Amino acid sequence: MAGALVSVLLDQITAVLSPQVQEELSLVGGVKKQVDKLKSNLINIQSVLEDAERKQVKDKAVRVWLDKLKDVCYDMDDMLDEWSTAIPTWEMDEENTRPQKKMRFFLMAFPISYLKKGFQSRDIALKIKEINEKLDEIAKEKAMYGFELNKVVDHQLPRLTSTSLVDEWSVCGRDGEKKSVVNKLLAEMDDNNLGEAIVKTSIERVRHLSMMLSRQTSFPSSIYRAKGLHSLLINNSGHPWLGAALPDVMKQLTCIRFLNLSGSSIEKISKEIGKLIHLRHLNLEGCRELVSLPETMCDLCNLQSLDVSKCSSLYELPRAIVKLIKLRHLRIYASGVAFMPNGIERLTCLRTLDCFIVCGGGENESKAANLRELKNLNHIGGRLEIRNLQGGGIEDAVEAQLKNKKRLLCLELNFYINYEDYSLIEVLEPSLDLEKLRIYNYGGIVLPKWMMALTRLQELTLAGCGNLEVLPPLRRLPNLENLILFKLQVRRLDAGFVGIEEVENANINEGEIARVTVFPKLKTLVIGNLFELEEWDGIERRVGEEDATTTSIFIMPQLQHLTIMHCPLLRALPDYVLAASLQVLELRDCGNVEVLPPLGRLPNLEILSLIRMGVRRLDAGFLGIEEVENANNINEGEIARVTAFPKLKFLAIQELFELEEWDGIERRVGEEDATTTSIFIMPQLQHLIIDDCPLLRALPDYVLVAPLQRLLSSGCPNLGERYGKYGKEEKGEDWHKISHIREVFIY
């Protein structure tokens, strides 16, 4: 590991020492000589590190020598990071002091920037000299151990592209030192009832610290001694003292590069955060009481990641956030941020921007960015939500050029209160590489044309589109795996929905059959709050049944999860759903469905939930065995076996207020009849929930002989009398039928 550290540092020195910087440092006497010496020492030490890494396993002294080297490497990394941070500051100062109109402005400003640069250069030079002295000592000590030179000096260890060592390794120290640091912190915490601290140390300094603290105390002061701390995670679960402790943390622990305060109760971030010039990652996710961020935070020119998602009280980002030109990840999803700051287009290094909020006028309009500022942010990838879409911004939307954002995989278009502008949604065309599309609250009657060209689309959500009555032929999206339809005005899901209205014969030879597969990869289908939906079918023949045109149609052959809820007018399910490989089926609030289809025929169904349906009876039709007949191809004396719900493990029946009977099978499971047919029902059922079915009189025998592990029932008075209620000594007449079940709760 030490070899990798040294290799990275040599890269950093080369990167920092550009000709321009060397010229600047020549102002400070001896700096060039010190830097050259620094490189020479590192190269000298690097030449023996392969042998040192091997010997440290058995030789404790070598291990101590390597630890000292690592310690100096981290000091050097901090110094180089400070140096690389100062360079753009110098350049910015020079840019700001160039003559604009009159030479006298330059003459007045130049001495200030010149002196500032000189002081910073001298400070860096002193640090280089101090590090060199430590390296000199380490280089001399290496002679004591008789290290062999690396066999191939030119082919050094693989070089890393990061300029920050903490970004590449999780640094752990020696067990003895780690134990010492932990004990010291725990001793202090015991005095204050602080709870537990988990500390990872490198050499003689804490590098990474994660603390879980109780409510009763203040911040442990001993942590301020960890001057080389690189990452700090504080889990304080909403303690009010943290906000008061943070200014001191930021003043004294200035080497921090990763700061995680997610979920804390802080209301504001101290302006002292501007002193954390090494900070790369700031995580404030879920700080729900955070109301503001200081403008000084925008001086953190090394910041790469800022997460304020779920900060619901944070209504505005700092206006100067556009200065964070190294920012790669900005997460603001589910926060209270009401608009994007003007100039966001300058953050061209962004790889993640999970939400862009359109201002929509008002008092913030003058300081808010519009959609056209997305134009140059072509590196953003992953997920992007554009929120508060409404009229008046079509030209800006065109300039956003979403089509050029090839790394964008998920796009959410969230309109403002059913805004109807078809022209707006049409110009928000994404890249053809898009995998997930979600459209919310769109008020148009037609979906954009570009949607059907997204042949790589895997997930489509249409929600709250209150004027959408007819869906396009979605089967033309061949890779669609998840489809969610919620709060639409659709009245019918028919042949047009599955896209086979105009299925014609292919050019095939006589006797051959053309096969058409609709939604070939669809695995999850959710249909909810379609209050106008009455019919879902339109396909007269069953899946795979050939017609006169020798065309066989297969619909949703891979469907595994189907949820239908709040569709009060829906009368029935289509046959093709029953031919799918369903594993999970949930039917909820479909009061017009009084007779269930033969669900027992679903060979892979494992979870079934029936909630607030109009069903009156669960009988042989529900099981799918009302027309069981002898097989024609069995020999005399053999028995045909039929299994209903062969893989069902979980069954919930809730609020079926009209349900009276649940059986319809006169013979018990496995009992042969005159037709030499043996029937097995729910042979794997383990969990049964029955709630609020007041008319239900009894459970069927085939359920009671299933391998049930848990039976829960409430609001079913007839069942309580028949089997006995939980907690009462007096049992019902049929208690013996359920007494073998491990957990029984009947209320």
Secondary structure, 3 states (H helix, E strand, C coil): CHHHHHHHHHHHHHHHCCHHHHHHHCCCCCHHHHHHHHHHHHHHHHCCHHHHHHHCCCCHHHHHHHHHHHHHHHHHHHHHHHHHHHHHHHHHHHHHCCCCCCHHHHHHHHHHHHHHHHHHHHHHHHHHHHHHHHHHHHHHHHHHHCCCCCCCCCCCCCCCCCCCHHHHCCCCCCHHHHHHHHHHHHHHHHHHCCEEEEEEEECCEEEEEEEEECCCCCCCHHHHHCCCCCEEEEECCCCCCHHHHHHHHHHHCCCCCEEECCCCCCCECCHHHHHCCCCCEEECCCCCCCCECCHHHHHCCCCCEEECCCCCCCCCCCHHHHHCCCCCEEECCCCCCCCCECCHHHCCCCCEECEEECCCCCCCHHHECCHHHHCCCCCCCEEEEEEEECCCCHHHHHHHCHHHCCCEEEEEEEECCCCCCHHHHHCCCCCCCCCEEEEECCCCCCCCHHHHHCCCCCEEEEECCCCCCCCCCHHHCCCCCEEEEECCCCCEECHHHHCCCCCCCCCCCCCCCEEEEECCCCCEEEEECCCCCCEECCCCCCCCCCCCCCEEEEECCCCCEEEEECCCCCCCCCHHHHCCCCCEEEEEEECCCCCCCCHHHCCCCCEEEEEEECCCEECHHHHCCCCCCCCCCCCCCCCEEEEECCCCCEEEEECCCCCCEECCCCCCCCCCCCCCEEEEECCCCCEEEEECCCCCCCCCHHHHCCCCCEEEEECCHHHHHHHCCCCCCCCCCCHHHCCCCCEEEEC
